[in-house]
């Protein structure tokens, strides 16, 4: 972004192409893998294991029923969920995690979108070793993913 004006920055974020929006969906990486210890954040991808740290599904002292949550005007939802990423919505900038859903008024289960800033990636998807190799290589020379 070249402008200092906040309004122009918001517009450029909103009108950015999808391949650039995808790279903005980054989350903190905390893992025990020695190869990845110098990496601060990664682009979230389907299959990565994440932990929800903030929001309706994060509070550790509130393991309650599925029907509760801030959205329903009641105490927060289940404890910090650790699950795999089900899908990534690049257009709207949100991530859907397995096990995060709420019941709609007509009784259907609906996935709850989560902002990537509310997640911590605990394990990368191992089905793509090239991605891990690329991440490690870029971290060793000091660049971003």
OpenMM code with the backbone's topology and positions (N, CA, C; nanometers):
from openmm import Vec3, app, unit

residues = "UNK UNK UNK UNK UNK UNK UNK UNK UNK UNK UNK UNK UNK UNK UNK UNK UNK UNK UNK UNK UNK UNK UNK UNK UNK UNK UNK UNK UNK UNK UNK UNK UNK UNK UNK UNK UNK UNK UNK UNK UNK UNK UNK UNK UNK UNK UNK UNK UNK UNK UNK UNK UNK UNK UNK UNK UNK UNK UNK UNK UNK UNK UNK UNK UNK UNK UNK UNK UNK UNK UNK UNK UNK UNK UNK UNK UNK UNK UNK UNK UNK UNK UNK UNK UNK UNK UNK UNK UNK UNK UNK UNK UNK UNK UNK UNK UNK UNK UNK UNK UNK UNK UNK UNK UNK UNK UNK UNK UNK UNK UNK UNK UNK UNK UNK UNK UNK UNK UNK UNK UNK UNK UNK UNK UNK UNK UNK UNK UNK UNK UNK UNK UNK UNK UNK UNK UNK UNK UNK UNK UNK UNK UNK UNK UNK".split()
positions = [
    Vec3(0.0835, -0.1170, 0.0000),
    Vec3(0.0000, 0.0000, 0.0000),
    Vec3(0.0884, 0.1240, 0.0000),
    Vec3(0.0584, 0.2126, -0.0887),
    Vec3(0.1434, 0.3304, -0.1013),
    Vec3(0.0840, 0.4529, -0.0329),
    Vec3(-0.0457, 0.4529, -0.0060),
    Vec3(-0.1088, 0.5694, 0.0534),
    Vec3(-0.1009, 0.5653, 0.2061),
    Vec3(-0.0960, 0.6834, 0.2679),
    Vec3(-0.0998, 0.6931, 0.4134),
    Vec3(-0.2427, 0.7048, 0.4645),
    Vec3(-0.3362, 0.7312, 0.3759),
    Vec3(-0.4744, 0.7536, 0.4155),
    Vec3(-0.5426, 0.6205, 0.4492),
    Vec3(-0.6047, 0.6159, 0.5657),
    Vec3(-0.6671, 0.4924, 0.6129),
    Vec3(-0.7797, 0.4474, 0.5204),
    Vec3(-0.8555, 0.5417, 0.4687),
    Vec3(-0.9663, 0.5057, 0.3806),
    Vec3(-0.9184, 0.4395, 0.2529),
    Vec3(-0.8122, 0.4931, 0.1951),
    Vec3(-0.7569, 0.4339, 0.0740),
    Vec3(-0.6984, 0.2955, 0.1028),
    Vec3(-0.6406, 0.2779, 0.2212),
    Vec3(-0.5864, 0.1478, 0.2570),
    Vec3(-0.6979, 0.0448, 0.2712),
    Vec3(-0.8098, 0.0848, 0.3336),
    Vec3(-0.9242, -0.0069, 0.3471),
    Vec3(-0.9785, -0.0460, 0.2109),
    Vec3(-0.9882, 0.0502, 0.1205),
    Vec3(-1.0391, 0.0218, -0.0136),
    Vec3(-0.9458, -0.0725, -0.0878),
    Vec3(-0.8154, -0.0498, -0.0780),
    Vec3(-0.7219, -0.1368, -0.1491),
    Vec3(-0.7228, -0.2776, -0.0913),
    Vec3(-0.7451, -0.2918, 0.0403),
    Vec3(-0.7571, -0.4250, 0.1005),
    Vec3(-0.8819, -0.4950, 0.0483),
    Vec3(-0.9915, -0.4189, 0.0407),
    Vec3(-1.1186, -0.4775, -0.0019),
    Vec3(-1.1151, -0.5166, -0.1492),
    Vec3(-1.0469, -0.4400, -0.2318),
    Vec3(-1.0459, -0.4643, -0.3752),
    Vec3(-0.9238, -0.5433, -0.4227),
    Vec3(-0.8461, -0.5967, -0.3297),
    Vec3(-0.7253, -0.6711, -0.3672),
    Vec3(-0.7632, -0.8009, -0.4390),
    Vec3(-0.6775, -0.8470, -0.5304),
    Vec3(-0.7050, -0.9732, -0.5977),
    Vec3(-0.6984, -1.0910, -0.5002),
    Vec3(-0.7636, -1.2010, -0.5371),
    Vec3(-0.7756, -1.3156, -0.4464),
    Vec3(-0.6406, -1.3766, -0.4131),
    Vec3(-0.5452, -1.3776, -0.5045),
    Vec3(-0.4162, -1.4392, -0.4745),
    Vec3(-0.3387, -1.3591, -0.3700),
    Vec3(-0.3696, -1.2311, -0.3570),
    Vec3(-0.3064, -1.1498, -0.2535),
    Vec3(-0.3835, -1.1626, -0.1220),
    Vec3(-0.5169, -1.1699, -0.1300),
    Vec3(-0.5988, -1.1878, -0.0105),
    Vec3(-0.5649, -1.3190, 0.0596),
    Vec3(-0.5363, -1.4228, -0.0159),
    Vec3(-0.5040, -1.5536, 0.0415),
    Vec3(-0.3794, -1.5440, 0.1284),
    Vec3(-0.2819, -1.4662, 0.0844),
    Vec3(-0.1573, -1.4537, 0.1602),
    Vec3(-0.1756, -1.3729, 0.2878),
    Vec3(-0.2842, -1.2964, 0.2974),
    Vec3(-0.3123, -1.2209, 0.4188),
    Vec3(-0.3727, -1.3069, 0.5283),
    Vec3(-0.4194, -1.4264, 0.4924),
    Vec3(-0.4810, -1.5158, 0.5905),
    Vec3(-0.3715, -1.5928, 0.6637),
    Vec3(-0.2988, -1.5225, 0.7473),
    Vec3(-0.1859, -1.5806, 0.8197),
    Vec3(-0.2191, -1.5902, 0.9678),
    Vec3(-0.1601, -1.6916, 1.0313),
    Vec3(-0.1797, -1.7108, 1.1750),
    Vec3(-0.0474, -1.7490, 1.2392),
    Vec3(-0.0386, -1.7273, 1.3671),
    Vec3(0.0814, -1.7586, 1.4444),
    Vec3(0.1089, -1.9091, 1.4403),
    Vec3(0.2349, -1.9466, 1.4266),
    Vec3(0.2749, -2.0875, 1.4255),
    Vec3(0.3489, -2.1188, 1.5546),
    Vec3(0.2952, -2.2127, 1.6320),
    Vec3(0.3618, -2.2601, 1.7530),
    Vec3(0.3689, -2.4115, 1.7435),
    Vec3(0.4897, -2.4643, 1.7251),
    Vec3(0.5077, -2.6073, 1.7067),
    Vec3(0.6375, -2.6526, 1.7724),
    Vec3(0.6493, -2.7834, 1.7941),
    Vec3(0.7695, -2.8400, 1.8554),
    Vec3(0.8745, -2.8767, 1.7522),
    Vec3(0.8401, -2.8689, 1.6247),
    Vec3(0.9328, -2.9075, 1.5180),
    Vec3(1.0539, -2.8139, 1.5160),
    Vec3(1.1727, -2.8711, 1.5222),
    Vec3(1.2956, -2.7906, 1.5265),
    Vec3(1.3197, -2.7147, 1.3962),
    Vec3(1.2762, -2.7707, 1.2831),
    Vec3(1.2947, -2.7028, 1.1546),
    Vec3(1.2126, -2.5738, 1.1459),
    Vec3(1.1012, -2.5710, 1.2181),
    Vec3(1.0079, -2.4587, 1.2073),
    Vec3(1.0165, -2.3626, 1.3255),
    Vec3(1.1182, -2.3741, 1.4104),
    Vec3(1.1231, -2.2936, 1.5325),
    Vec3(1.1439, -2.1446, 1.5058),
    Vec3(1.2015, -2.1071, 1.3927),
    Vec3(1.2259, -1.9661, 1.3628),
    Vec3(1.1116, -1.9004, 1.2865),
    Vec3(1.0062, -1.9733, 1.2602),
    Vec3(0.8958, -1.9207, 1.1802),
    Vec3(0.7868, -1.8681, 1.2716),
    Vec3(0.7504, -1.7431, 1.2507),
    Vec3(0.6528, -1.6783, 1.3374),
    Vec3(0.5096, -1.7058, 1.2936),
    Vec3(0.4814, -1.6914, 1.1632),
    Vec3(0.3448, -1.7117, 1.1156),
    Vec3(0.3465, -1.7774, 0.9781),
    Vec3(0.2360, -1.8440, 0.9464),
    Vec3(0.2222, -1.9115, 0.8172),
    Vec3(0.0838, -1.8823, 0.7601),
    Vec3(0.0720, -1.8973, 0.6295),
    Vec3(-0.0574, -1.8859, 0.5649),
    Vec3(-0.1391, -2.0092, 0.5993),
    Vec3(-0.2593, -1.9891, 0.6509),
    Vec3(-0.3438, -2.1005, 0.6941),
    Vec3(-0.3977, -2.1715, 0.5713),
    Vec3(-0.4007, -2.3055, 0.5794),
    Vec3(-0.4399, -2.3873, 0.4659),
    Vec3(-0.5269, -2.5028, 0.5144),
    Vec3(-0.6106, -2.5552, 0.4272),
    Vec3(-0.6963, -2.6686, 0.4617),
    Vec3(-0.6069, -2.7861, 0.5026),
    Vec3(-0.6409, -2.8481, 0.6153),
    Vec3(-0.5635, -2.9612, 0.6646),
    Vec3(-0.4709, -2.9258, 0.7792),
    Vec3(-0.4375, -2.7980, 0.7967),
    Vec3(-0.3548, -2.7567, 0.9102),
    Vec3(-0.4329, -2.7778, 1.0401),
    Vec3(-0.3612, -2.8130, 1.1466),
    Vec3(-0.4249, -2.8245, 1.2770),
    Vec3(-0.4108, -2.6912, 1.3487),
    Vec3(-0.5236, -2.6400, 1.3984),
    Vec3(-0.5247, -2.5093, 1.4629),
    Vec3(-0.5904, -2.5188, 1.5998),
    Vec3(-0.5630, -2.4182, 1.6811),
    Vec3(-0.6288, -2.4036, 1.8107),
    Vec3(-0.6918, -2.2656, 1.8145),
    Vec3(-0.8190, -2.2607, 1.8542),
    Vec3(-0.8901, -2.1336, 1.8626),
    Vec3(-0.8525, -2.0684, 1.9949),
    Vec3(-0.7999, -1.9467, 1.9892),
    Vec3(-0.7534, -1.8799, 2.1107),
    Vec3(-0.8458, -1.7693, 2.1575),
    Vec3(-0.9253, -1.7120, 2.0684),
    Vec3(-1.0149, -1.6039, 2.1069),
    Vec3(-1.1491, -1.6246, 2.0397),
    Vec3(-1.2523, -1.5629, 2.0947),
    Vec3(-1.3834, -1.5702, 2.0340),
    Vec3(-1.4766, -1.6610, 2.1128),
    Vec3(-1.5907, -1.6942, 2.0532),
    Vec3(-1.6944, -1.7720, 2.1207),
    Vec3(-1.6472, -1.9107, 2.1620),
    Vec3(-1.5490, -1.9665, 2.0935),
    Vec3(-1.5119, -2.1054, 2.1161),
    Vec3(-1.3766, -2.1187, 2.1834),
    Vec3(-1.3335, -2.0191, 2.2579),
    Vec3(-1.1964, -2.0227, 2.3053),
    Vec3(-1.1794, -2.0248, 2.4561),
    Vec3(-1.2722, -1.9746, 2.5308),
    Vec3(-1.2494, -1.9542, 2.6735),
    Vec3(-1.2293, -2.0880, 2.7446),
    Vec3(-1.1152, -2.1088, 2.8128),
    Vec3(-1.0831, -2.2398, 2.8679),
    Vec3(-1.1700, -2.2821, 2.9851),
    Vec3(-1.2359, -2.1907, 3.0544),
    Vec3(-1.3142, -2.2261, 3.1727),
    Vec3(-1.4627, -2.2406, 3.1432),
    Vec3(-1.4978, -2.2590, 3.0185),
    Vec3(-1.6406, -2.2594, 2.9867),
    Vec3(-1.6783, -2.3728, 2.8937),
    Vec3(-1.6479, -2.4960, 2.9304),
    Vec3(-1.6874, -2.6107, 2.8486),
    Vec3(-1.8357, -2.6353, 2.8715),
    Vec3(-1.9177, -2.5746, 2.7861),
    Vec3(-2.0625, -2.5833, 2.8023),
    Vec3(-2.1260, -2.6410, 2.6768),
    Vec3(-2.2548, -2.6475, 2.6759),
    Vec3(-2.3279, -2.7071, 2.5643),
    Vec3(-2.3084, -2.6267, 2.4361),
    Vec3(-2.3391, -2.6905, 2.3220),
    Vec3(-2.3231, -2.6274, 2.1910),
    Vec3(-2.4176, -2.5100, 2.1717),
    Vec3(-2.5242, -2.5037, 2.2501),
    Vec3(-2.6257, -2.4014, 2.2279),
    Vec3(-2.5901, -2.2686, 2.2925),
    Vec3(-2.4724, -2.2595, 2.3527),
    Vec3(-2.4348, -2.1358, 2.4194),
    Vec3(-2.3311, -2.0606, 2.3390),
    Vec3(-2.3172, -1.9330, 2.3675),
    Vec3(-2.2168, -1.8519, 2.3012),
    Vec3(-2.2560, -1.7059, 2.3034),
    Vec3(-2.1581, -1.6203, 2.2814),
    Vec3(-2.1828, -1.4773, 2.2855),
    Vec3(-2.2885, -1.4353, 2.1840),
    Vec3(-2.2915, -1.5041, 2.0712),
    Vec3(-2.3867, -1.4666, 1.9672),
    Vec3(-2.5305, -1.4886, 2.0118),
    Vec3(-2.5507, -1.5794, 2.1064),
    Vec3(-2.6849, -1.6090, 2.1543),
    Vec3(-2.7164, -1.5349, 2.2842),
    Vec3(-2.6270, -1.4463, 2.3292),
    Vec3(-2.6506, -1.3692, 2.4492),
    Vec3(-2.6273, -1.4474, 2.5769),
    Vec3(-2.5558, -1.5583, 2.5684),
    Vec3(-2.5280, -1.6410, 2.6854),
    Vec3(-2.3780, -1.6482, 2.7056),
    Vec3(-2.3318, -1.7151, 2.8113),
    Vec3(-2.1879, -1.7280, 2.8316),
    Vec3(-2.1205, -1.7926, 2.7119),
    Vec3(-1.9883, -1.7774, 2.7043),
    Vec3(-1.9130, -1.8244, 2.5895),
    Vec3(-1.9273, -1.9740, 2.5642),
    Vec3(-1.8841, -2.0170, 2.4462),
    Vec3(-1.8985, -2.1552, 2.4023),
    Vec3(-1.7936, -2.2480, 2.4582),
    Vec3(-1.7636, -2.3551, 2.3853),
    Vec3(-1.6744, -2.4605, 2.4342),
    Vec3(-1.5323, -2.4114, 2.4537),
    Vec3(-1.4543, -2.4951, 2.5225),
    Vec3(-1.3155, -2.4600, 2.5517),
    Vec3(-1.2338, -2.4539, 2.4243),
    Vec3(-1.1107, -2.4010, 2.4333),
    Vec3(-1.0230, -2.3824, 2.3183),
    Vec3(-1.0117, -2.5059, 2.2315),
    Vec3(-1.0771, -2.5053, 2.1202),
    Vec3(-1.0866, -2.6220, 2.0332),
    Vec3(-0.9585, -2.6395, 1.9538),
    Vec3(-0.9115, -2.7637, 1.9460),
    Vec3(-0.7979, -2.7990, 1.8612),
    Vec3(-0.8515, -2.8920, 1.7544),
    Vec3(-0.8480, -2.8458, 1.6295),
    Vec3(-0.9041, -2.9248, 1.5199),
    Vec3(-0.8380, -2.8840, 1.3889),
    Vec3(-0.8764, -2.9537, 1.2820),
    Vec3(-0.8216, -2.9237, 1.1498),
    Vec3(-0.9044, -2.8161, 1.0816),
    Vec3(-0.8407, -2.7467, 0.9896),
    Vec3(-0.9085, -2.6447, 0.9104),
    Vec3(-0.9930, -2.7161, 0.8053),
    Vec3(-1.1230, -2.6869, 0.8038),
    Vec3(-1.2139, -2.7500, 0.7088),
    Vec3(-1.2121, -2.6776, 0.5747),
    Vec3(-1.2171, -2.5443, 0.5786),
    Vec3(-1.2119, -2.4665, 0.4553),
    Vec3(-1.1646, -2.3255, 0.4850),
    Vec3(-1.1194, -2.2584, 0.3797),
    Vec3(-1.0699, -2.1223, 0.3901),
    Vec3(-1.1477, -2.0372, 0.2908),
    Vec3(-1.2105, -1.9312, 0.3413),
    Vec3(-1.2866, -1.8396, 0.2557),
    Vec3(-1.1985, -1.7187, 0.2273),
    Vec3(-1.1337, -1.7201, 0.1129),
    Vec3(-1.0399, -1.6142, 0.0773),
    Vec3(-1.1122, -1.4823, 0.0516),
    Vec3(-1.2282, -1.4897, -0.0092),
    Vec3(-1.3027, -1.3686, -0.0451),
    Vec3(-1.3398, -1.2876, 0.0784),
    Vec3(-1.3896, -1.3553, 0.1826),
    Vec3(-1.4331, -1.2860, 0.3037),
    Vec3(-1.3265, -1.2833, 0.4130),
    Vec3(-1.2165, -1.3531, 0.3925),
    Vec3(-1.1064, -1.3500, 0.4880),
    Vec3(-1.1335, -1.4251, 0.6161),
    Vec3(-1.2040, -1.5383, 0.6077),
    Vec3(-1.2324, -1.6140, 0.7287),
    Vec3(-1.2020, -1.7623, 0.7072),
    Vec3(-1.1921, -1.8344, 0.8185),
    Vec3(-1.1530, -1.9747, 0.8164),
    Vec3(-1.2592, -2.0543, 0.8897),
    Vec3(-1.2895, -2.1728, 0.8380),
    Vec3(-1.3860, -2.2621, 0.9004),
    Vec3(-1.3112, -2.3827, 0.9556),
    Vec3(-1.3362, -2.4134, 1.0838),
    Vec3(-1.2649, -2.5195, 1.1540),
    Vec3(-1.3621, -2.6326, 1.1827),
    Vec3(-1.3144, -2.7589, 1.1708),
    Vec3(-1.3977, -2.8748, 1.2033),
    Vec3(-1.4448, -2.8647, 1.3481),
    Vec3(-1.5723, -2.8890, 1.3706),
    Vec3(-1.6258, -2.8878, 1.5056),
    Vec3(-1.6783, -2.7543, 1.5513),
    Vec3(-1.6545, -2.6484, 1.4756),
    Vec3(-1.7088, -2.5178, 1.5115),
    Vec3(-1.8361, -2.4949, 1.4312),
    Vec3(-1.9485, -2.5138, 1.4961),
    Vec3(-2.0753, -2.4908, 1.4280),
    Vec3(-2.1774, -2.4454, 1.5299),
    Vec3(-2.2853, -2.3872, 1.4797),
    Vec3(-2.3945, -2.3458, 1.5668),
    Vec3(-2.5250, -2.3817, 1.4990),
    Vec3(-2.6288, -2.3943, 1.5775),
    Vec3(-2.7594, -2.4310, 1.5261),
    Vec3(-2.8346, -2.3052, 1.4875),
    Vec3(-2.8912, -2.3057, 1.3670),
    Vec3(-2.9700, -2.1912, 1.3216),
    Vec3(-3.1120, -2.2015, 1.3772),
    Vec3(-3.1919, -2.0999, 1.3524),
    Vec3(-3.3278, -2.0959, 1.4058),
    Vec3(-3.4138, -2.2090, 1.3518),
    Vec3(-3.3870, -2.2535, 1.2283),
    Vec3(-3.4669, -2.3620, 1.1716),
    Vec3(-3.4062, -2.4998, 1.1980),
    Vec3(-3.3063, -2.5080, 1.2862),
    Vec3(-3.2524, -2.6367, 1.3284),
    Vec3(-3.1352, -2.6899, 1.2490),
    Vec3(-3.0859, -2.6162, 1.1530),
    Vec3(-2.9724, -2.6621, 1.0729),
    Vec3(-2.8414, -2.6279, 1.1425),
    Vec3(-2.7390, -2.7100, 1.1159),
    Vec3(-2.6051, -2.6821, 1.1671),
    Vec3(-2.5326, -2.5936, 1.0661),
    Vec3(-2.4719, -2.4870, 1.1151),
    Vec3(-2.4025, -2.3933, 1.0280),
    Vec3(-2.2618, -2.3707, 1.0812),
    Vec3(-2.1627, -2.3747, 0.9927),
    Vec3(-2.0239, -2.3530, 1.0335),
    Vec3(-2.0045, -2.2080, 1.0765),
    Vec3(-1.9189, -2.1882, 1.1762),
    Vec3(-1.8921, -2.0546, 1.2288),
    Vec3(-1.7605, -2.0051, 1.1707),
    Vec3(-1.7591, -1.8884, 1.1040),
    Vec3(-1.6333, -1.8352, 1.0514),
    Vec3(-1.5455, -1.7802, 1.1631),
    Vec3(-1.4133, -1.8005, 1.1484),
    Vec3(-1.3175, -1.7534, 1.2476),
    Vec3(-1.2130, -1.6694, 1.1763),
    Vec3(-1.1772, -1.5581, 1.2365),
    Vec3(-1.0717, -1.4743, 1.1818),
    Vec3(-0.9363, -1.5409, 1.2098),
    Vec3(-0.8437, -1.5405, 1.1122),
    Vec3(-0.7150, -1.6077, 1.1351),
    Vec3(-0.6341, -1.5496, 1.2504),
    Vec3(-0.6610, -1.4259, 1.2897),
    Vec3(-0.5894, -1.3686, 1.4039),
    Vec3(-0.6323, -1.4325, 1.5348),
    Vec3(-0.7438, -1.5050, 1.5340),
    Vec3(-0.7931, -1.5718, 1.6541),
    Vec3(-0.7478, -1.7169, 1.6621),
    Vec3(-0.6578, -1.7563, 1.5752),
    Vec3(-0.6114, -1.8949, 1.5691),
    Vec3(-0.4617, -1.9040, 1.5947),
    Vec3(-0.4187, -2.0233, 1.6367),
    Vec3(-0.2773, -2.0579, 1.6425),
    Vec3(-0.2618, -2.1879, 1.5650),
    Vec3(-0.1711, -2.1910, 1.4697),
    Vec3(-0.1439, -2.3134, 1.3946),
    Vec3(-0.0504, -2.3983, 1.4797),
    Vec3(-0.0931, -2.5218, 1.5104),
    Vec3(-0.0123, -2.6098, 1.5947),
    Vec3(0.0599, -2.7165, 1.5135),
    Vec3(0.0075, -2.7482, 1.3949),
    Vec3(0.0713, -2.8495, 1.3109),
    Vec3(0.0362, -2.8220, 1.1658),
    Vec3(0.1379, -2.8240, 1.0795),
    Vec3(0.1144, -2.7998, 0.9370),
    Vec3(0.0663, -2.9271, 0.8692),
    Vec3(-0.0095, -2.9101, 0.7618),
    Vec3(-0.0586, -3.0227, 0.6824),
    Vec3(0.0599, -3.0948, 0.6195),
    Vec3(0.0720, -3.2249, 0.6474),
    Vec3(0.1887, -3.3011, 0.6027),
    Vec3(0.1719, -3.3612, 0.4636),
    Vec3(0.0571, -3.3401, 0.4007),
    Vec3(0.0345, -3.3951, 0.2679),
    Vec3(0.1115, -3.3221, 0.1591),
    Vec3(0.1694, -3.2072, 0.1928),
    Vec3(0.2446, -3.1283, 0.0950),
    Vec3(0.3838, -3.0989, 0.1518),
    Vec3(0.4791, -3.1922, 0.1343),
    Vec3(0.6133, -3.1689, 0.1887),
    Vec3(0.6852, -3.0530, 0.1208),
    Vec3(0.6470, -3.0212, -0.0036),
    Vec3(0.7071, -2.9082, -0.0741),
    Vec3(0.6782, -2.7764, -0.0023),
    Vec3(0.5579, -2.7646, 0.0528),
    Vec3(0.5215, -2.6419, 0.1246),
    Vec3(0.6101, -2.6238, 0.2479),
    Vec3(0.6287, -2.7297, 0.3244),
    Vec3(0.7114, -2.7219, 0.4446),
    Vec3(0.8553, -2.6895, 0.4069),
    Vec3(0.9029, -2.7526, 0.3003),
    Vec3(1.0389, -2.7271, 0.2536),
    Vec3(1.0561, -2.5807, 0.2129),
    Vec3(0.9546, -2.5272, 0.1438),
    Vec3(0.9571, -2.3878, 0.0986),
    Vec3(0.9555, -2.2919, 0.2191),
    Vec3(0.8747, -2.3235, 0.3200),
    Vec3(0.8659, -2.2393, 0.4396),
    Vec3(1.0000, -2.2358, 0.5115),
    Vec3(1.0616, -2.3531, 0.5284),
    Vec3(1.1906, -2.3614, 0.5981),
    Vec3(1.2976, -2.2877, 0.5191),
    Vec3(1.2960, -2.3033, 0.3867),
    Vec3(1.3962, -2.2378, 0.3019),
    Vec3(1.3837, -2.0862, 0.3104),
    Vec3(1.2610, -2.0355, 0.3068),
    Vec3(1.2406, -1.8904, 0.3128),
    Vec3(1.2748, -1.8347, 0.4484),
    Vec3(1.2531, -1.9121, 0.5544),
    Vec3(1.2871, -1.8625, 0.6880),
    Vec3(1.4391, -1.8554, 0.7055),
    Vec3(1.5108, -1.9466, 0.6406),
    Vec3(1.6554, -1.9480, 0.6566),
    Vec3(1.7200, -1.8281, 0.5869),
    Vec3(1.6550, -1.7772, 0.4829),
    Vec3(1.7123, -1.6594, 0.4159),
    Vec3(1.6426, -1.5308, 0.4587),
    Vec3(1.5475, -1.5414, 0.5549),
    Vec3(1.4901, -1.4222, 0.6157),
    Vec3(1.3714, -1.3630, 0.5438),
    Vec3(1.3023, -1.4386, 0.4572),
    Vec3(1.1874, -1.3851, 0.3852),
    Vec3(1.0568, -1.4378, 0.4403),
    Vec3(0.9452, -1.3862, 0.3869),
    Vec3(0.8128, -1.4326, 0.4271),
    Vec3(0.7731, -1.5534, 0.3452),
    Vec3(0.6645, -1.6189, 0.3893),
    Vec3(0.6148, -1.7353, 0.3161),
    Vec3(0.5554, -1.6904, 0.1894),
] * unit.nanometer
topology = app.Topology()
chain = topology.addChain("A")
for resn in residues:
    res = topology.addResidue(resn, chain)
    for name in ("N", "CA", "C"):
        topology.addAtom(name, app.Element.getBySymbol(name[0]), res)
